[in-house]
């Protein structure tokens, strides 16, 4: 029988995995946007997207280890 605590852990892990996928989509969208629009701030925007993806991935790893 699955306990409520295990179901909660599974839900949190699934939510973080979906968030990492969302962060990867953000990186792809920023890449496409910077190829289409030239505004002069492409590098900081791309850097922020990659930092966001790394932070999301590290948060998922943190949850995997400590939950």
C-alpha positions in Angstrom: 0.0 0.0 0.0 1.3 3.5 -0.9 1.4 5.9 2.0 0.4 9.5 1.8 4.0 10.6 2.5 5.3 8.6 -0.4 2.6 10.0 -2.7 3.6 13.5 -1.7 7.2 12.8 -2.4 6.4 11.4 -5.8 4.3 14.5 -6.6 7.1 16.9 -5.5 9.6 15.0 -7.6 7.3 15.0 -10.6 6.6 18.7 -10.2 10.4 19.5 -10.1 11.0 17.3 -13.2 8.3 19.3 -15.0 9.9 22.5 -13.9 13.3 21.4 -15.2 11.6 20.6 -18.6 10.0 24.1 -18.5 13.4 25.7 -17.8 14.8 23.8 -20.8 12.0 25.1 -23.0 12.9 28.6 -21.8 16.5 28.2 -22.9 15.2 27.0 -26.3 12.8 30.0 -26.6 15.5 32.5 -25.6 17.8 31.0 -28.2 15.1 31.3 -30.9 14.3 34.9 -29.8 17.9 36.0 -29.8 18.3 34.7 -33.4 15.2 36.6 -34.5 15.5 39.8 -32.6 18.7 41.8 -32.3 18.5 44.1 -29.3 22.1 44.2 -28.1 21.4 42.3 -24.8 21.5 38.7 -26.2 24.4 37.5 -24.0 22.9 38.5 -20.6 19.5 37.1 -21.6 21.0 33.8 -22.7 23.2 33.6 -19.6 20.1 34.2 -17.4 18.2 31.4 -19.1 21.1 29.0 -18.7 21.5 30.0 -15.0 17.8 29.4 -14.5 18.1 25.9 -16.1 21.1 25.1 -13.8 19.3 26.3 -10.7 16.2 24.2 -11.6 18.4 21.1 -12.2 20.2 21.7 -8.9 16.9 22.1 -7.1 15.8 18.8 -8.6 19.0 17.1 -7.4 18.6 18.6 -3.9 15.0 17.3 -3.7 16.2 13.8 -4.9 18.9 13.7 -2.3 17.1 15.2 0.7 13.4 14.3 0.3 
